[in-house]
Amino acid sequence: MECTVCRKPASYICRCRRPAAYFCHRDLEVHKKLYDYPIHKDSSYPILASQESKNILLEHIKKLCEACQNQIETLNLKTVELTEYLANNLHELLENLAKCCDQKVAKLDGFIQDMKYLSDYIKEINTIDVKDFYTPLENALLKVGNAEKFVSKLEGPSIIYPKLQTNNLFKMIPSNVYHLIGNYNFSVHLSNSCIQYMHPGEEIKTIPCEYLSDTSRALRVGENSIIITGGDNIPQCALLFNLKKKFIDNLSLLEKPRKNHAMAWIGNKPAVLGGENPNHYKHGHDAYKSVEIFESNRWVYFNSMCKARNKLTACNYLDKVYVVGGVDNRNQHVNGIEVLEGDTWREVFVEFPYHLNVAIPVVFLHSNLVLLLGNKGGIIFFDLPNSSSSSTIESGTNALSFKELLNENSHNHAFIKKGVYTLLNKESGLTDKYGVFF
């Protein structure tokens, strides 16, 4: 290929535009300053995953497991201390204390097993296809600098110990590994007039964008980049938006116009799931079960879900995708959860305590699917390891504060910091904070 600037033989490729830009070594630095896009050697072969990056991630996972093992030992010692104290003061709590310890040890053991699976998963990644967008894990494996920045954010679970002379049992702050492996860590909210976004520890930023609607959906595909799809105003459009540079690029059109859908990563590619026909008011509700993924610069159909779902929510962890709630063609609540493993969808039947007929914030946390229900009644933990056909649901109120849950807020993405998820509220400047503890 020829350099886009000087027409000499090109050595590098950048997908800052459609079609991709090619350029020679001389124009490399100038191009880097102008555009905030990953630049690759021009090659028809996949990119080699950086072995040094893999080593950094694997070493950090090993340290997380060692720290987790140390916490198991400390937890057992603390339990002995508490047991001796309670034996003389609160005999009726002894059984609960031992049960609490067993539960926490099981969670910590489960984390170690999950990290072993994650390590094996990373070891198998030797090449990464050249493409438009990369998952957080893929991005970390592209070069050492990315890996170092990535692992600096990963935290294992930790136990909160009470003072010995209190009646409070210890709690565990969950790890953020499950969340950060599949999610760039900032929160986004789309409305009819603007995009609001916020990175941890920073103020909410607002970008006017009049043609969007609250029925559009967004997926974070970089540290400052999102893909926005569908909605009432742009039902078949897909836009790549650089929040930092306020730069918009048009992607290819969706195969099917849709709104109130969901977005997630499928096979490490951006995907849209379900939703409904934006013209449903003309011919009744028209919920979709179709799925599209973005590959080779265009949207293509993927295997459809088991059920048509509108106003659904989706999240993913490694090679699995979880779809929750929504309504069908009759505008009736769709019970249960669907799980994508490989190319196959399967249903997990469960009776939720509330009708999830509006999209709600959902995150993946410590082998659990966590539903944040706001004023609907607290936090629901869906126990995924035991969910082959059915599951029990534990409902709690471990929230720092509950404000109005936004019906149109499904595209809000939660981020976690020290066990706290923060979601942008539709009222500018306000956030909802959820403290999640086991």
Summary of the structure (lengths in Angstrom):
residues: 438
radius of gyration: 23.0
end to end distance: 55.2
largest distance: 84.2
contacts: 1407
relative contact order: 0.10
helix: 25%
strand: 30%
